[in-house]
Amino acid sequence: LSCGFGIVVVDLDREEVKETYYLGPGGTTLDIFGTASDGTYIYAAAEDGVYSALLNDPFIVNSSNWTKIFTPLAGSGPFNLITNLAGKIVVNHDLSGNDSLWYYYNNTWTGFVQTDTKRELKVKGNELIASSSYGVLIYDSNLALTSYITTNEIPKLECYDAIKDKTGQLWIADNLQGMIKY
C-alpha cells in the first residue's frame, strides 16, 4: 500500500501488516503515491522523485537500500502515478495542469508526452490507458499513441478514470455523465 508516510506491505493470508518501508533520509517518512514492479525491482513514485529497490533484498526495510533514480526539477510537483507496461516503468510527473509522462527502460528515462493533468494510469493487456482531465489517451506497448478520446468525441467529457473490459470495450468514469461506454 502506498501511503503518506511510506509503503506498507500486507500479508493478505495472515491478515496482518508484514513490513513498512520508510524511504525518506535516515528512514523518515516520505509521501508515496504508488508502486510498480518489473519482477526484479520495486519502484515507488514519491513526492520528491522515483525510487527503486531490489524486490528480494532481505534488508529492503532499510531506507539506504532504496535508490532515487529520477529527481524532478526544483520546485516542480511529485511523481503521482506509476505502472509497468511491458517492462517499461511509466510515471506521471505532476506539473499542475501540464503533466509529463516518462518511462524507464534499460536504465534510461525518456519523456514521451506532456499534456493536461493525468488522473490515472492503467495497463490492460499490452496497452497503457491514461485518464486525463481532457480525455483518455491509449498507448500500445511501444508507447505509441493509438487513440485519444476527447470532448470532440464525447461532449462535456470530464474523465476521472478509464479501463477496458475483457472484451476490449472502453469504459470511462466521467464527473458529469457517470459511466460512459465508448
N, C-alpha and C positions, 0 to 999 in steps of 0.2 A: 504494500500500500504506500502510495506517495503521500507524504504529509507535510505540514507546515514546519516540521522540525527535522525531518529526515525520511528514512524508509523503514517501514515495519514489515517484517516477514511473518506471515501467519501460517501455522500448521493446521490446515483445514481438517485433517483426520482427527487430530487431538483437540481441535477447537481451542488453540492457545497461541499466544504470541511467542514465536520462536526466537527472533532476534530483532534488534533495532540498530539501524545504521545511521550514525550522525556524521555527515560529510564535511561539516564546517571545519575551519582551522582548529586543530587540537581536539577534535571530537565535539565541537559546538554545533548548535542547531543551524540548519540551512533549509530554506523552503524548497521542497522538491515537488515539481508539477507533474512528473510522470516518469516511468521507467520502460525500458525495452531491452531485449537481449538478442544476441545473434548465436546463442548456444555456447559461446566461449566467454564472452564478456557480458556484464550487465551495464547499461548506460542509464544515467539519470539526468533529466532536464531540470535545471535548477535556476534560482533567481540570479545567479552570477556566472552561469556557464553550463557546459555539459561535462559530466564526469563519467569515468569508466573504472571498472574493477574486474579482475578475473572472477568468473562466476563460481568456480570451485576453490577459490582461495580460502583456506581454513581460518585466515585472520582478516576476512573481509569486513568484520565489525570495526577494525582499526581504521580510522579515517586516513592515516598515512598510506594505506594500500589503495586508496582511490586517487586517480589522476584527473586533473582538469584538462580535457582535450580540446575544448573550444571556449574562448573567452569573448564576450561581446565587447563592442566599443564602449568606452566610458560614457556613462550617462544614458545608455540605451536600456531597453527593457529586458525581461527574463526570457529564457527558453521555456515556453509554457506547454508545448506539445511534443510528443516523441513517439515513434513507432519503428518497426522493422519491415521493410519491403524488399523481399528477395535478397537479403543480406546487406542491404543499404540501411543505415540508421538515418531516419528522416526526422528533422526537428523544425519547429517553428520558432523564429526569433520575434518576439512581441515588440513591435516598434510603434505602438499607438496609432493604428489605422493604416500603416504601410508595412505590414509584416513581411518577413522574408523566410522562405523555406530553403533549408540546406540539407545535404545528405553527406554522410561519412562512409567512405568505401576505400579499402586499401590504404588506410591511414591518411586519407586526404579529405578535406572538407570542400564541397562545391555548392555554391548558391545556384538555385535554378528558377526561382520565381519570387517576385516582390510585388505584392498587391495588398488588398484590403485586409482587415482583421480576420485571422483564422480562428475558428471556434472549436473545431475537432479535426483529428486525423484518424482515419480508419484504413485498415488493409483488409480487402476481401479478395481472396484468391491471389492473383498477380496484379491487382490494381490498388492504387492509393486513392482514397476519396477524401478530399479536403473540403470541409464545410467552412464557408466564409460569410461575412456579413452581406455580400452581394451575390452569392450563388454557390454552386458546387463545382469544384474542379476535379476531374478524374484523370489520373496518370497511369500509364502502363508500367511494367516492371523496369523499363529503361528510363522512367521518369519523363516520358514524352506525353504532353497533354493530349488526351484523346477526346475529351468532352468538357465543355464549360457551359453549365446551365445558369442563366442569369434572369434578370427581370424582362429580358427580351422574349424568353420562352415562357416564363411564369410571372405575370404581372404582380407587383407588390411583394415580391419574394423577400423575406427576412429569415434566411436559413440559419438554423442553430445546429443541425446535425443531419447526416445522411448516411444511408447504408443500402447495400444491395442484398436482397434476399437470396435464397438458394436457387431461384430460377433466373436470377440476374436482374430482377425488377428493382429499380431505384426508388427508395422511399426517403422523403425529405421532411424533417421536422421543422415547421415554419412557425414563426412567432404570431403571425396573424391568421393563417389559414389551416393550422393544425397539421395533420399528416397528409402529405401530398404524394400520390402515386405518379411516378413520371416514367 
